[in-house]
C-alpha cells in the first residue's frame, strides 16, 4: 500500500510504472480471490496466506491475535504467487530417485526458489513410473486442482500434514508420501510418523543447503535420526535455476 506494484521474475524485482496501491485495491483482490467472502477464508488467512486454486496469496497488515491464530484488521500488502507447471526440469535427478528402494528426499531452496514446482514434477514422474504416492496438499497449492500429479497419485487436501499422513497410511497403502513445506512442529511429527511406517518421504523445506537445515532444531533432529538420505538443492544463477542432488548420509 502506498507504493507502485512490482513483479518478481528471474530472481529480480521490477517496479511497474503504475499508480501506488491503495488499501481498497488490496481489498478488491482479496474479495475476488475469496469469492466475495473474506470470512470464509479467515482461518487460512490467520496463517498469513491462503490459496485460490493454484495461486498462493500472502498477506500482511495490522495483525491481531485471538489465541487461535492471527487475523488482520487492515491490509498493507499482498504477495500473489502465480504457479505454473514445468515438466522435466531435473530429469537426471528424477531418474536417480526412481531407484529401488526410494531414498527419502528433501527439496531445498530459499523462499520463492521453485521447490513446489520441482516437487510437483518429481511426483508426477515417480507416479507415472508405477510408484503409489499419497500427497498431502494442505491448502490445495500443490495440486491446484488442475495439475497432473501422475497416474498412481492420491491427493488429500484441506487437512494438516499429521492427520493427512495418518489417513493416507491407514487407507491408501502409499509407497511414498509427498508434502510441501515442512515447517511447523506438527509437520515434523507427520514426517516422523511416516518414517516409522516404512513409507518413503518426499518433501520441501526453506533452506539454502543442508547446513542451513541444521541450524533449526526440528530439522537437526530429523537429520540426526537419518529420516532423509537425499536433498535436491535448487539454486538461482543469472535468472536460471540449477538442480543438484546431495547425499545427506555423509
C-alpha positions in Angstrom: 0.0 0.0 0.0 1.4 3.4 -1.0 3.9 2.0 -3.5 3.5 1.1 -7.1 3.1 -2.7 -7.6 6.0 -4.8 -8.7 6.6 -8.1 -10.4 9.3 -10.6 -9.4 10.7 -12.9 -12.1 14.2 -14.2 -12.9 15.2 -13.6 -9.3 14.7 -9.8 -9.7 12.1 -7.3 -8.6 10.7 -5.0 -11.3 8.7 -2.0 -10.2 5.8 -1.1 -12.5 5.0 2.4 -13.8 1.6 2.4 -12.2 -0.1 4.5 -9.5 0.5 3.5 -5.9 -1.5 0.6 -4.5 -4.4 1.7 -2.2 -5.9 -0.5 0.6 -9.1 -0.7 -1.4 -7.2 -2.3 -4.2 -5.9 -4.9 -1.9 -9.4 -5.5 -0.6 -10.7 -6.0 -4.1 -8.0 -8.6 -4.8 -9.0 -10.4 -1.6 -12.7 -10.2 -2.3 -12.2 -11.6 -5.8 -9.9 -14.4 -4.6 -12.3 -15.5 -1.7 -15.5 -15.3 -3.8 -16.6 -12.1 -2.0 -16.4 -13.9 1.3 -13.3 -12.9 3.3 -14.9 -14.6 6.3 -14.8 -18.0 4.6 -11.1 -17.6 4.2 -10.4 -16.2 7.7 -9.0 -19.4 9.1 -6.5 -19.7 6.2 -5.6 -16.0 6.4 -4.7 -16.5 10.0 -1.7 -18.5 8.8 -0.5 -15.4 6.8 -1.6 -16.7 3.4 -4.3 -18.6 1.6 -4.7 -20.4 -1.7 -7.1 -19.7 -4.5 -6.8 -22.5 -7.0 -3.1 -22.6 -7.9 -2.5 -19.1 -6.6 -0.9 -18.6 -3.2 -1.6 -15.1 -1.7 0.5 -13.9 1.2 -1.0 -11.3 3.5 0.5 -8.5 5.6 -1.1 -5.7 7.6 -2.4 -4.8 11.0 -2.5 -8.1 12.8 -4.5 -9.1 15.8 -4.2 -12.4 17.8 -7.2 -14.1 19.3 -5.3 -17.0 20.8 -6.2 -19.3 17.9 -4.1 -17.5 15.3 -3.5 -14.1 13.8 -6.2 -12.2 11.9 -6.0 -8.8 10.2 -8.0 -5.6 10.7 -6.2 -3.8 7.9 -4.2 -5.0 4.9 -1.0 -3.3 3.8 0.5 -5.7 1.2 -0.2 -8.9 -0.8 2.2 -11.3 -2.4 0.4 -13.2 -5.2 2.4 -16.2 -6.3 1.4 -17.4 -9.8 2.1 -21.1 -10.0 2.8 -22.8 -13.3 3.5 -26.3 -14.3 7.1 -27.0 -15.6 7.8 -30.5 -16.8 11.1 -32.5 -16.9 13.0 -29.7 -15.1 15.5 -32.0 -13.5 15.4 -35.4 -15.4 18.8 -36.7 -14.3 17.9 -36.2 -10.6 14.4 -37.8 -11.1 15.9 -40.8 -12.8 18.2 -41.4 -9.8 15.2 -41.0 -7.4 13.5 -43.8 -9.3 16.0 -46.3 -7.9 14.8 -49.0 -5.5 14.5 -48.6 -2.6 13.4 -45.0 -2.6 15.7 -42.6 -0.7 13.8 -40.2 1.5 14.4 -36.8 -0.1 14.1 -33.1 0.8 13.9 -30.4 -1.9 15.7 -27.3 -0.6 15.7 -23.6 -1.7 15.2 -20.2 -0.2 11.6 -18.9 -0.3 10.3 -18.5 -3.9 13.1 -20.7 -5.3 10.9 -23.2 -7.1 10.5 -26.0 -4.5 6.8 -26.7 -5.2 7.3 -26.7 -8.9 10.1 -29.2 -8.6 8.1 -31.4 -6.1 5.1 -31.4 -8.5 7.3 -32.6 -11.4 9.1 -35.3 -9.4 5.9 -36.6 -8.0 4.3 -36.8 -11.5 7.3 -38.8 -12.9 7.6 -41.1 -10.0 3.9 -41.8 -10.0 3.9 -42.5 -13.8 6.7 -45.0 -13.2 4.3 -47.0 -11.1 5.0 -45.8 -7.5 1.9 -45.3 -5.4 2.2 -41.8 -4.0 0.0 -40.2 -1.3 0.0 -36.4 -1.5 -0.8 -34.2 1.5 -1.9 -31.0 -0.2 -2.8 -29.0 2.9 -4.1 -25.9 1.2 -4.5 -27.1 -2.4 -1.4 -25.4 -3.7 0.5 -28.4 -4.9 -2.3 -29.9 -7.0 -4.1 -26.6 -7.7 -7.0 -29.0 -8.6 -5.7 -28.8 -12.2 -2.2 -30.2 -12.3 -1.2 -33.6 -13.5 0.3 -35.4 -10.5 0.6 -38.8 -12.1 -1.4 -42.0 -12.7 -0.7 -43.6 -9.3 -1.2 -40.5 -7.0 -3.9 -40.0 -4.4 -4.4 -36.4 -3.1 -5.8 -35.4 0.3 -6.3 -31.7 0.8 -7.8 -29.3 3.4 -6.2 -31.2 6.3 -3.0 -30.7 8.2 0.0 -32.9 7.4 -0.1 -35.1 10.6 -3.8 -36.0 10.1 -3.3 -36.4 6.4 -0.3 -38.7 6.9 -2.3 -41.0 9.3 -5.3 -41.1 6.9 -3.1 -42.0 3.9 -1.2 -44.7 5.8 -4.5 -46.3 7.0 -6.4 -46.2 3.8 -4.3 -45.8 0.6 -1.2 -48.0 1.0 1.2 -45.4 -0.3 4.8 -46.3 -1.1 5.8 -42.7 -0.9 4.1 -39.7 0.9 4.8 -36.3 -0.5 4.2 -32.9 1.2 5.1 -29.3 0.6 6.8 -27.1 3.2 7.7 -29.0 6.3 8.0 -26.2 8.8 5.7 -26.4 11.9 6.2 -28.9 14.8 3.2 -30.8 13.6 4.7 -31.2 10.2 7.8 -32.7 11.8 5.7 -35.2 13.7 4.0 -36.2 10.5 7.4 -36.9 8.9 8.4 -39.0 11.9 5.1 -40.9 11.7 5.7 -41.7 8.0 9.3 -42.7 8.6 8.3 -45.2 11.3 5.9 -47.0 8.9 8.3 -48.0 6.2 6.8 -45.5 3.7 9.1 -43.1 1.7 9.0 -39.4 2.3 9.4 -36.6 -0.3 9.1 -33.1 1.0 10.2 -29.5 0.6 11.9 -27.1 3.1 13.1 -23.5 3.2 16.9 -23.7 3.3 19.8 -22.8 1.0 21.6 -26.1 1.8 21.8 -28.9 4.5 24.0 -26.6 6.7 21.1 -24.2 6.9 18.7 -27.0 7.9 21.0 -28.0 10.8 20.6 -24.5 12.3 16.9 -25.4 13.1 16.3 -27.8 16.0 13.4 -29.7 14.3 15.4 -30.4 11.1 18.5 -31.3 13.0 16.5 -33.9 14.9 15.2 -35.4 11.6 18.7 -35.4 10.0 20.2 -37.0 13.1 17.6 -39.7 13.0 18.5 -40.4 9.4 15.0 -39.7 8.2 16.2 -38.1 5.0 19.0 -39.6 2.9 19.0 -37.2 -0.1 18.5 -33.5 -0.8 17.7 -31.7 -4.0 19.3 -28.2 -3.9 17.8 -25.5 -6.1 19.9 -22.5 -6.9 19.2 -19.4 -8.9 22.0 -18.0 -11.1 21.6 -15.3 -13.8 17.9 -15.8 -13.8 18.2 -19.6 -14.3 17.7 -22.4 -11.8 20.1 -25.3 -11.4 19.4 -28.6 -9.5 21.9 -30.7 -7.5 21.3 -34.0 -5.8 23.2 -34.1 -2.5 23.8 -37.2 -0.3 22.8 -36.4 3.4 24.2 -39.6 4.8 27.8 -38.4 4.5 
